[in-house]
Structures are given as C-alpha cells and as structure tokens.
Amino acid sequence: MPMYKVRPFHRVGGEVLAEQLPTCMYRLPSLHRRPPPAVSPPPQVRARERREEVDPSLQALESRQEEILKRLYELKSAVDGLSKMIQTPDADFDVTNIIQTNECSPLTTNGADLDLMLGKDYGALKDIVINANPSLPPLSLLVLHSLLCERYKVLSAVHTHSSVKSVPENLLKCFGEQTKKQPRHEYQLGFTLIWKDVPKPQMKFSIQTMCPIEGEGNIARFLFSLFGQKYNAVTSTLIDSWVDTAIFQLKEGSSKEKGAVLRSMNAALGKTSWLVGNELTVADIVAWCALQQTGSANAAPANVQKWMKSCENLAPFSSVMKLLK
C-alpha cells in the first residue's frame, strides 16, 4: 500500500500533462475596475428618510440638552454680573439690603450702540455701578436713568452699603417698585445705584480697566453720551460750561453767584427753548436738578420758570419730582 497518493499524469498525443494547480490561496475581485455608480434618491426623499430614522427618545434627549445649555448660559451671565460687583472696591458686596430690580422698556436702539461706546464684552452684561451719598442724592443721575430706560432695556438695582446706617424710603425705591425679573442676558445695560458714605458720586462701568469717574456733572456727561448725540465743538463747549456753572456756582456757590447764574439763564432762555439750542441736553438736566436741590426754583425769573415747567412736563423729570415731596 503506497504512503502518498499522486494524481495521475495524462498523456495527450504523446505529451504528458499535469493537473491544473491553483496559483494563490484566495481569489479576490480586481480593484482596477470601477463599480457602477449607485443611483441616489432625491434630496426630499433623503430628508424624509432621515426624519423617519430619528428615534423619538433621541429627540427628547436633544431637547433636554438644549434646555440645560440655556440654563447654564443664564447662570453664567448672573455669575459674571456678581463677579463685577465683588471685584470693585467701590461696590463692596457687604451691602445690607438688596432693594429691587426692575425692567425698563427699550426703544428701537439695539445693543450695537452700547458695544461701540462701552466696548464689547462677550457673555456679560454691561454694568454701570454708581456710588452716591443719600444725604445729597444726585437727582440728575436719576433723570438720566429714566431717559436711558426709554432707549435701552435696562436692568436697574438699588443697594445699601454697610457704611450707611439708614436710607429714606423714597430713595430706596427711586427706580420704582420691584417687578418680575427676566434672565440677565436679555438686558442691554445694567444700572446699579449703591447708597454709600462717599464725599461725591462715583461711577465705574469697566471694573478691571478704568478709574472711577467722580462728580455728578462728569457722570451726567458720560451717561448722556450713551444716547449717541453728536455736537460740534461750539455746542459741546457751551453744554460743558452750563454743566460746570450749575454744579459749582448754582449748587455750591454763594447767594451772589446763584443770582448771577439765574440772570444768565434767564437771558439765554429768552432766545432759545433750552439752555443750548432747541433740544434738551445734559445742561438742562443738571441745571434743573441743581435748582431743585438749592431751593432757588421759586425765586427764578420768568424765562427760567417757563423752562422749568417744560422740564417737569417730561416724564423722567416728573418721576424725580416725587422724591422731592
């Protein structure tokens, strides 16, 4: 019996032929030939197929994730706002009362104007923080706050610093009654007033990069600039002159200086409806508030009396009048 079997050879026409043996272990299709292109369905069919393939549980998970991200963004905005107040020495967060936060309606102006004037700050509200002494409240800043509320969506708040023992009730509610809060990121501007024992009003809007602006007149100029009104050099100089006159002579000067300012105002208001030109400026706001605080309103000349009535007919002035009663 043979150990190995060998396939037999075949003889064809006298020639010996062996069996056909394979030349490789596996046979593979040729890669050099392109497969025929597949016919893709129309876009409408593909979109419908994708919608049909989405699992309802996956849709619910995506919706939940979007809601969580939205809440995280709101929380980040709130923390950014609190961090600004904690980082500034002029707004120490040892306040004894957080009085209110109310919403003011915006007009057609959007946040791009504030980005241009205050600088772009991603993910955080633009906060203006003002420290003022309740013994001499800066009425002009309250008027300007009301005007800002007519133009922007303002998140307003009043705080009491621990350096102040007591604040009158009307000053605690100088921005109106507390209303329902909205998410912080939906506002354009933050306006925080802190009643604090300071010699003169102080303001900051960029905590890390600026020194405080001091003085009611300087802060009033800055706030009025947020309305974006442009004046030529002559008009700007006249406005600044009237603001300084109202602060240093009408409000802080002697009786002789006050009389001279009233005569100058009467002469100017005999030519125009407002102190500078035919429209309201920051000079009118500061001068009107100075007259109210010094008690010189009743002794004012005729043109000044008429001008004061024009101011009081505007809503922002009438709201401040309630504080003086």
Secondary structure, DSSP 8 states (H G I E B T S, - for coil): --SS-----EEETTEEE-----SSSS----SSS---------HHHHHHHHHHHS-HHHHHHHHHHHHHHHHHHHHHHHHHHHHHHHH-GGG-S--SEEEEEEE----S--THHHHHHH---TTS-EEEEEEE-TTS--HHHHHHHHHHHHHS-EEEEEEE-TT-S---HHHHTTT-S------GGG-SEEEEEEE---SS-EEES-TTT---EESHHHHHHHHHHTT-----HHHHHHHHHHHHHIIIIIITS-HHHHHHHHHHHHHHHTTSSSSSTTS--HHHHHHHHHHHHHT-STT--HHHHHHHHHHHTSHHHHHHHHHH-
